[in-house]
Amino acid sequence: MESTYDLTPEMTAGAMPSTHTPHRTSRPPSVAVARVVVTAITGLFLYIGVRVGQEGSTTEIIVLLALLCAGAACTALAWWQATMGGLALVLVGVALAVFFIVVGGDDGLLLAGFFGVPYLLGGLLLFVGSVRSAGA
């Protein structure tokens, strides 16, 4: 039985190359790691915020809890949409850093680094990882 199509190299030499690129269905590992780490950090920071909030309810504590809740919302957004959540986490990291520089006194820079840098790094990792996977 003879085949209708002759796919030997001699017959397909002038054929156009395939332009099909395989579609990536999953995110790179950096996005998954960033999501897990940011979620763990958010849980730790919320625990710290609730413990501090039990001591009193000054304006500073209320603002801190509002920023931490914004961080939790941005973390949830990062699980749903990595690019937008990454940018939102960067903004929350900057907001927390500025907050602690303003109210932290002598330890303001240390507190800004402790609370702001994890969100900044996690947000950047999410954003860059998701943009790279979208462009790949």
BALOBA-1460 file (C-alpha; in Angstrom, 3 decimals):
// residues 136
<rec num="1" residu="m" x="0.000" y="0.000" z="0.000"/>
<rec num="2" residu="e" x="1.496" y="3.292" z="-1.074"/>
<rec num="3" residu="s" x="1.345" y="6.468" z="1.007"/>
<rec num="4" residu="t" x="-0.330" y="9.532" z="-0.444"/>
<rec num="5" residu="y" x="2.213" y="11.881" z="1.104"/>
<rec num="6" residu="d" x="5.921" y="11.526" z="0.494"/>
<rec num="7" residu="l" x="7.692" y="13.012" z="3.554"/>
<rec num="8" residu="t" x="11.237" y="12.085" z="2.596"/>
<rec num="9" residu="p" x="13.865" y="14.827" z="3.042"/>
<rec num="10" residu="e" x="14.220" y="15.168" z="-0.711"/>
<rec num="11" residu="m" x="10.534" y="15.996" z="-1.111"/>
<rec num="12" residu="t" x="10.227" y="18.337" z="1.897"/>
<rec num="13" residu="a" x="13.463" y="20.310" z="1.323"/>
<rec num="14" residu="g" x="11.652" y="23.415" z="0.079"/>
<rec num="15" residu="a" x="8.869" y="23.299" z="2.649"/>
<rec num="16" residu="m" x="8.428" y="26.187" z="5.051"/>
<rec num="17" residu="p" x="9.783" y="25.632" z="8.541"/>
<rec num="18" residu="s" x="7.332" y="25.230" z="11.353"/>
<rec num="19" residu="t" x="6.448" y="28.487" z="13.099"/>
<rec num="20" residu="h" x="4.656" y="26.744" z="15.920"/>
<rec num="21" residu="t" x="6.208" y="27.383" z="19.304"/>
<rec num="22" residu="p" x="5.126" y="25.217" z="22.212"/>
<rec num="23" residu="h" x="2.973" y="27.041" z="24.754"/>
<rec num="24" residu="r" x="4.328" y="27.104" z="28.282"/>
<rec num="25" residu="t" x="1.570" y="25.988" z="30.610"/>
<rec num="26" residu="s" x="3.259" y="26.547" z="33.951"/>
<rec num="27" residu="r" x="5.133" y="29.366" z="35.602"/>
<rec num="28" residu="p" x="8.855" y="29.148" z="36.268"/>
<rec num="29" residu="p" x="9.939" y="27.877" z="39.683"/>
<rec num="30" residu="s" x="10.870" y="31.401" z="40.804"/>
<rec num="31" residu="v" x="7.210" y="32.432" z="40.715"/>
<rec num="32" residu="a" x="6.101" y="29.421" z="42.752"/>
<rec num="33" residu="v" x="8.884" y="29.910" z="45.313"/>
<rec num="34" residu="a" x="8.136" y="33.633" z="45.586"/>
<rec num="35" residu="r" x="4.439" y="32.941" z="46.164"/>
<rec num="36" residu="v" x="5.148" y="30.467" z="48.951"/>
<rec num="37" residu="v" x="7.778" y="32.654" z="50.634"/>
<rec num="38" residu="v" x="5.623" y="35.797" z="50.456"/>
<rec num="39" residu="t" x="2.678" y="33.871" z="51.882"/>
<rec num="40" residu="a" x="4.781" y="32.627" z="54.800"/>
<rec num="41" residu="i" x="6.190" y="36.113" z="55.440"/>
<rec num="42" residu="t" x="2.700" y="37.600" z="55.318"/>
<rec num="43" residu="g" x="1.477" y="35.071" z="57.867"/>
<rec num="44" residu="l" x="4.390" y="35.877" z="60.174"/>
<rec num="45" residu="f" x="3.857" y="39.634" z="59.820"/>
<rec num="46" residu="l" x="0.122" y="39.320" z="60.470"/>
<rec num="47" residu="y" x="0.865" y="37.303" z="63.598"/>
<rec num="48" residu="i" x="3.305" y="39.979" z="64.774"/>
<rec num="49" residu="g" x="0.785" y="42.719" z="63.927"/>
<rec num="50" residu="v" x="-2.034" y="41.044" z="65.820"/>
<rec num="51" residu="r" x="0.204" y="40.508" z="68.856"/>
<rec num="52" residu="v" x="1.237" y="44.172" z="68.805"/>
<rec num="53" residu="g" x="-2.375" y="45.226" z="68.203"/>
<rec num="54" residu="q" x="-3.484" y="43.490" z="71.398"/>
<rec num="55" residu="e" x="-1.314" y="45.847" z="73.447"/>
<rec num="56" residu="g" x="-3.292" y="48.921" z="72.438"/>
<rec num="57" residu="s" x="-4.866" y="50.723" z="69.555"/>
<rec num="58" residu="t" x="-2.851" y="53.798" z="68.754"/>
<rec num="59" residu="t" x="-2.970" y="55.367" z="65.327"/>
<rec num="60" residu="e" x="0.386" y="53.831" z="64.453"/>
<rec num="61" residu="i" x="-0.841" y="50.310" z="65.233"/>
<rec num="62" residu="i" x="-4.004" y="50.834" z="63.186"/>
<rec num="63" residu="v" x="-1.951" y="52.057" z="60.201"/>
<rec num="64" residu="l" x="0.434" y="49.111" z="60.617"/>
<rec num="65" residu="l" x="-2.453" y="46.622" z="60.647"/>
<rec num="66" residu="a" x="-3.976" y="48.307" z="57.588"/>
<rec num="67" residu="l" x="-0.658" y="48.008" z="55.724"/>
<rec num="68" residu="l" x="-0.302" y="44.369" z="56.755"/>
<rec num="69" residu="c" x="-3.844" y="43.637" z="55.589"/>
<rec num="70" residu="a" x="-2.977" y="45.319" z="52.288"/>
<rec num="71" residu="g" x="0.047" y="43.009" z="52.133"/>
<rec num="72" residu="a" x="-2.220" y="40.011" z="52.690"/>
<rec num="73" residu="a" x="-4.557" y="41.179" z="49.924"/>
<rec num="74" residu="c" x="-1.613" y="41.660" z="47.560"/>
<rec num="75" residu="t" x="-0.340" y="38.187" z="48.450"/>
<rec num="76" residu="a" x="-3.731" y="36.734" z="47.530"/>
<rec num="77" residu="l" x="-3.632" y="38.728" z="44.289"/>
<rec num="78" residu="a" x="-0.160" y="37.311" z="43.573"/>
<rec num="79" residu="w" x="-1.578" y="33.769" z="43.736"/>
<rec num="80" residu="w" x="-4.245" y="34.709" z="41.206"/>
<rec num="81" residu="q" x="-2.240" y="37.043" z="38.927"/>
<rec num="82" residu="a" x="1.525" y="37.037" z="39.430"/>
<rec num="83" residu="t" x="2.416" y="40.144" z="37.442"/>
<rec num="84" residu="m" x="-0.124" y="42.451" z="39.047"/>
<rec num="85" residu="g" x="0.382" y="40.907" z="42.484"/>
<rec num="86" residu="g" x="4.145" y="41.345" z="42.183"/>
<rec num="87" residu="l" x="3.794" y="45.047" z="41.441"/>
<rec num="88" residu="a" x="1.306" y="45.455" z="44.291"/>
<rec num="89" residu="l" x="3.686" y="43.693" z="46.686"/>
<rec num="90" residu="v" x="6.494" y="46.066" z="45.675"/>
<rec num="91" residu="l" x="4.225" y="49.011" z="46.507"/>
<rec num="92" residu="v" x="3.283" y="47.494" z="49.872"/>
<rec num="93" residu="g" x="6.979" y="46.898" z="50.605"/>
<rec num="94" residu="v" x="7.756" y="50.548" z="49.887"/>
<rec num="95" residu="a" x="4.791" y="51.684" z="51.997"/>
<rec num="96" residu="l" x="5.883" y="49.526" z="54.947"/>
<rec num="97" residu="a" x="9.479" y="50.737" z="54.644"/>
<rec num="98" residu="v" x="8.400" y="54.390" z="54.600"/>
<rec num="99" residu="f" x="6.029" y="53.793" z="57.524"/>
<rec num="100" residu="f" x="8.777" y="52.296" z="59.676"/>
<rec num="101" residu="i" x="11.313" y="54.951" z="58.711"/>
<rec num="102" residu="v" x="8.818" y="57.611" z="59.822"/>
<rec num="103" residu="v" x="7.617" y="56.017" z="63.079"/>
<rec num="104" residu="g" x="10.522" y="53.705" z="63.913"/>
<rec num="105" residu="g" x="12.753" y="56.197" z="65.678"/>
<rec num="106" residu="d" x="16.333" y="54.993" z="66.045"/>
<rec num="107" residu="d" x="15.459" y="51.535" z="64.733"/>
<rec num="108" residu="g" x="13.432" y="52.832" z="61.785"/>
<rec num="109" residu="l" x="15.893" y="51.742" z="59.117"/>
<rec num="110" residu="l" x="16.244" y="48.265" z="60.624"/>
<rec num="111" residu="l" x="12.462" y="47.848" z="60.867"/>
<rec num="112" residu="a" x="12.043" y="49.183" z="57.328"/>
<rec num="113" residu="g" x="14.464" y="46.535" z="56.098"/>
<rec num="114" residu="f" x="12.846" y="43.772" z="58.134"/>
<rec num="115" residu="f" x="9.278" y="44.516" z="57.029"/>
<rec num="116" residu="g" x="9.773" y="46.158" z="53.630"/>
<rec num="117" residu="v" x="12.549" y="44.186" z="51.932"/>
<rec num="118" residu="p" x="10.776" y="40.768" z="51.892"/>
<rec num="119" residu="y" x="7.823" y="42.282" z="50.042"/>
<rec num="120" residu="l" x="10.111" y="44.207" z="47.699"/>
<rec num="121" residu="l" x="12.177" y="41.152" z="46.798"/>
<rec num="122" residu="g" x="9.199" y="38.796" z="46.603"/>
<rec num="123" residu="g" x="7.259" y="41.255" z="44.450"/>
<rec num="124" residu="l" x="10.183" y="41.788" z="42.098"/>
<rec num="125" residu="l" x="10.762" y="38.044" z="41.812"/>
<rec num="126" residu="l" x="7.083" y="37.483" z="41.017"/>
<rec num="127" residu="f" x="6.974" y="40.287" z="38.484"/>
<rec num="128" residu="v" x="10.188" y="39.373" z="36.667"/>
<rec num="129" residu="g" x="9.375" y="35.653" z="36.673"/>
<rec num="130" residu="s" x="5.888" y="36.146" z="35.307"/>
<rec num="131" residu="v" x="7.014" y="38.626" z="32.646"/>
<rec num="132" residu="r" x="9.782" y="36.266" z="31.516"/>
<rec num="133" residu="s" x="7.418" y="33.320" z="31.291"/>
<rec num="134" residu="a" x="4.912" y="35.401" z="29.332"/>
<rec num="135" residu="g" x="7.622" y="36.465" z="26.897"/>
<rec num="136" residu="a" x="9.123" y="32.997" z="26.529"/>
